[in-house]
Amino acid sequence: MPNFDFKFQDVIEEANDVVVITKAFPFSAPGPEIVYVNQAFTELTGYSFDEAVGGNPRMLQMRDTDPETRRIIREALIKQEPVRVTIRNYNKLGIGYWIEMSILPLRDDNGEVTHFAAIERDVTESKEREIELSEMSLRDPLSGLLNRRGFDQKMEMALSHFYETGETFSVLAMDIDHFKAVNDQHGHHSGDAVIQRVAELSKKAFHASGCVGRTGGEEFTIILGGKTQEEAKPMAEYLRMMIERSVIATDKGSIKVTMSLGVSQVDPTDKESSEVLIRADTALYKAKHSGRNQVCLYQPDSEVPALRLPGTVV
């Protein structure tokens, strides 16, 4: 063993990375008890040495701290194995930050685990950039709404929640009437202004209760949690009237448009979220072929429309 003329504690105390040492037992509340934190910990969290020691690392967590990550940590502690995770914690003021954390078991001379050491690095900047890029990949840049990929993810979540809880949901399929004519007569910049206005009104109507996506050129889809299709219909009608009454200012003059909407609700027999979407699209086509600018509910005897290509206008 080399002879060092310095103490390792001095190195840990001055390290840029956070170091937290806890007792190994008990690992359930009120444990694991913190017995040491370094200066980097106090600078990152705002908790002093005396405030931290005697507490446990859960004081840095809140309700939205990922439960799966916490489960992984707990299982590693039970098995007395090293573990490395990235987790969101909160400082003394309740401000969130991200850390990359490695937890190592510390053993005594008999090989028994007596403590755990957590070495943590603040990765907030890189993690938030990663989240921002991920969210951007799920958003339509023109409207700011979810794109097809983002909306499909929300649909899968809604269907899973339905399986787990039985709480119903409905889907609105929406299409701007005669949108090709808007582009042909007024230009694509005006068409973009129409898309943005419809997106704005859709978010205004459903921000508290729905999930809104732009899932095609002039096509929008909305999830309404906890609503049957009968309950969703007046909400869809409200949005239809908002759009019909709206005057959209463009560099080519003012434009008015209308929307056709189809509504369907999830069914216990649905195996995939696409089944709900197909029914909503069927109801949408009924609205289109019945004169446009109206809301139609899915009816079991409705005919499923032929598959349309993106950009097809009816």
Backbone hydrogen bonds, N-H to C=O, Kabsch-Sander energy under -0.5 kcal/mol:
donor,donor_aa,acceptor,acceptor_aa,energy
4,F,2,P,-0.7
10,D,7,K,-0.8
11,V,7,K,-1.1
12,I,8,F,-2.5
13,E,9,Q,-2.7
14,E,10,D,-1.5
15,A,11,V,-0.7
15,A,12,I,-0.8
18,V,120,E,-2.5
20,V,118,A,-2.4
21,I,36,Y,-2.6
22,T,116,F,-2.7
23,K,33,E,-2.5
24,A,114,T,-2.6
31,G,28,S,-2.5
34,I,55,G,-3.1
35,V,21,I,-3.1
36,Y,21,I,-1.6
38,N,19,V,-1.5
39,Q,13,E,-0.7
41,F,38,N,-0.6
42,T,38,N,-1.4
43,E,39,Q,-2.1
44,L,40,A,-2.1
45,T,41,F,-2.8
46,G,42,T,-1.9
52,A,48,S,-2.0
53,V,49,F,-2.7
54,G,34,I,-2.4
55,G,52,A,-2.2
59,M,56,N,-2.2
60,L,57,P,-1.9
61,Q,58,R,-1.8
65,T,62,M,-2.1
70,R,66,D,-1.9
71,R,67,P,-2.1
72,I,68,E,-2.1
73,I,69,T,-2.1
74,R,70,R,-2.5
75,E,71,R,-2.6
76,A,72,I,-1.9
77,L,73,I,-2.2
78,I,74,R,-2.5
79,K,75,E,-2.2
80,Q,76,A,-0.8
80,Q,77,L,-0.5
81,E,76,A,-2.5
83,V,103,I,-1.8
85,V,101,M,-2.4
87,I,99,I,-2.3
89,N,87,I,-0.6
89,N,97,Y,-2.6
90,Y,60,L,-2.5
91,N,95,I,-2.4
92,K,45,T,-3.3
94,G,91,N,-2.1
97,Y,89,N,-2.4
99,I,87,I,-2.4
100,E,121,R,-2.6
101,M,85,V,-3.3
101,M,99,I,-0.6
102,S,119,I,-2.5
103,I,83,V,-2.9
104,L,117,A,-2.9
106,L,115,H,-3.3
108,D,112,E,-2.4
111,G,108,D,-2.1
114,T,106,L,-2.5
114,T,112,E,-0.5
115,H,106,L,-1.5
116,F,22,T,-2.4
117,A,104,L,-2.8
118,A,20,V,-3.5
119,I,102,S,-2.9
119,I,117,A,-0.5
120,E,18,V,-2.8
120,E,118,A,-0.6
121,R,100,E,-2.0
123,V,98,W,-2.4
123,V,121,R,-0.5
124,T,98,W,-0.6
127,K,123,V,-2.7
128,E,124,T,-2.8
129,R,125,E,-1.7
130,E,126,S,-2.1
131,I,127,K,-2.5
132,E,128,E,-2.4
133,L,129,R,-2.5
134,S,130,E,-2.2
135,E,131,I,-2.7
136,M,132,E,-2.3
137,S,133,L,-1.7
138,L,134,S,-0.5
138,L,135,E,-1.0
139,R,136,M,-1.3
140,D,145,L,-3.4
144,G,140,D,-2.6
146,L,212,V,-1.5
147,N,138,L,-2.5
151,F,147,N,-3.1
152,D,148,R,-2.6
153,Q,149,R,-1.7
154,K,150,G,-1.7
155,M,151,F,-2.4
156,E,152,D,-2.2
157,M,153,Q,-2.0
158,A,154,K,-2.5
159,L,155,M,-2.5
160,S,156,E,-2.3
161,H,157,M,-2.4
162,F,158,A,-2.0
163,Y,159,L,-2.3
164,E,160,S,-2.1
165,T,161,H,-2.6
166,G,162,F,-2.3
170,S,224,L,-2.2
171,V,264,S,-3.4
172,L,222,I,-2.7
173,A,171,V,-0.5
173,A,262,G,-2.9
174,M,172,L,-0.5
174,M,220,F,-3.2
175,D,260,S,-2.0
176,I,218,E,-1.8
177,D,258,T,-2.5
179,F,176,I,-1.0
182,V,178,H,-1.2
183,N,179,F,-2.0
184,D,180,K,-2.7
185,Q,181,A,-2.7
186,H,182,V,-2.5
187,G,182,V,-0.5
187,G,183,N,-1.7
191,G,187,G,-1.8
192,D,188,H,-2.6
193,A,189,H,-1.8
194,V,190,S,-2.0
195,I,191,G,-2.3
196,Q,192,D,-2.4
197,R,193,A,-2.1
198,V,194,V,-2.7
199,A,195,I,-2.4
200,E,196,Q,-2.3
201,L,197,R,-2.5
202,S,198,V,-2.4
203,K,199,A,-2.5
204,K,200,E,-2.1
205,A,201,L,-2.2
206,F,202,S,-2.0
207,H,203,K,-1.6
209,S,206,F,-0.7
210,G,206,F,-3.1
211,C,223,I,-1.6
213,G,221,T,-2.8
214,R,146,L,-2.7
215,T,213,G,-0.8
215,T,219,E,-1.0
216,G,219,E,-1.2
220,F,174,M,-2.2
221,T,213,G,-2.6
222,I,172,L,-2.3
223,I,211,C,-2.2
224,L,170,S,-3.1
224,L,222,I,-0.5
225,G,209,S,-1.1
225,G,223,I,-0.6
226,G,168,T,-2.2
227,K,224,L,-1.2
232,A,228,T,-2.2
233,K,229,Q,-1.5
235,M,231,E,-0.6
236,A,232,A,-2.4
237,E,233,K,-2.6
238,Y,234,P,-2.0
239,L,235,M,-1.9
240,R,236,A,-2.5
241,M,237,E,-2.2
242,M,238,Y,-2.1
243,I,239,L,-2.3
244,E,240,R,-2.3
245,R,241,M,-2.2
246,S,242,M,-0.7
246,S,243,I,-0.7
248,I,246,S,-0.6
248,I,255,I,-3.1
249,A,247,V,-0.6
250,T,253,G,-0.9
253,G,250,T,-1.8
255,I,248,I,-2.4
257,V,243,I,-0.5
260,S,175,D,-2.3
261,L,294,Q,-2.6
262,G,173,A,-2.7
263,V,296,C,-2.3
264,S,171,V,-1.9
266,V,169,F,-2.6
270,D,267,D,-2.3
275,E,272,E,-1.3
276,V,272,E,-0.5
276,V,273,S,-0.7
277,L,273,S,-1.6
278,I,274,S,-2.5
279,R,275,E,-1.6
280,A,276,V,-2.2
281,D,277,L,-2.6
282,T,278,I,-2.1
283,A,279,R,-2.1
284,L,280,A,-2.1
285,Y,281,D,-2.4
286,K,282,T,-1.6
287,A,283,A,-2.0
288,K,284,L,-2.4
289,H,285,Y,-2.7
290,S,286,K,-0.9
291,G,288,K,-1.3
292,R,287,A,-2.3
296,C,261,L,-2.3
298,Y,263,V,-2.4
302,S,299,Q,-2.8
312,T,309,L,-2.2
